[in-house]
Amino acid sequence: MDCACIYVDVDDYVTSLHEKTTKARKSHKCDECGKRIRKHSYYLNEAYIFESSFMVHKTCSICKSIRDVFFCSGFYYGMLWELLGNHLADIGIDDACFGKDILDLTPAAKNKLLLFMDEIKQGNSHQNKNSI
């Protein structure tokens, strides 16, 4: 078992229509962390159908890096930081095992993850995804 993998019991699946890393022509909001995706920066743009509805999801490069490295069995759109926080709270920050997988994160994603872990360790709510 990969110790860095966060297993999510995905009940509902989406039909992916489009997935592309795009250079922003204007400012956007990341649908995972809520932070601004600045003009000229890269982000993941996904279009999909979920429960008969057309959806578009924008993910900043930091959140995409976290998702790619740690969510091995699936994820729920918009819940990356909540699921990561729940996982870390359940296993305990001191027992978190990332192994060499943490090296696969971008430097910005690694910094954000470490800040997030510090917040949890200090007892701040991991539900507030905009605080980091």
Secondary structure, 3 states (H helix, E strand, C coil): CCCCCECCCCCCCCEEEEEEEEECCCCEECCCCCCEECCCCEEEEEEEEECCEEEEEEEEHHHHHHHHHHECCCCCCCCHHHHHHHHHHHHCHHHCCCHHHHHHCCHHHHHHHHHHHHHHHCCCCCCCHHHC
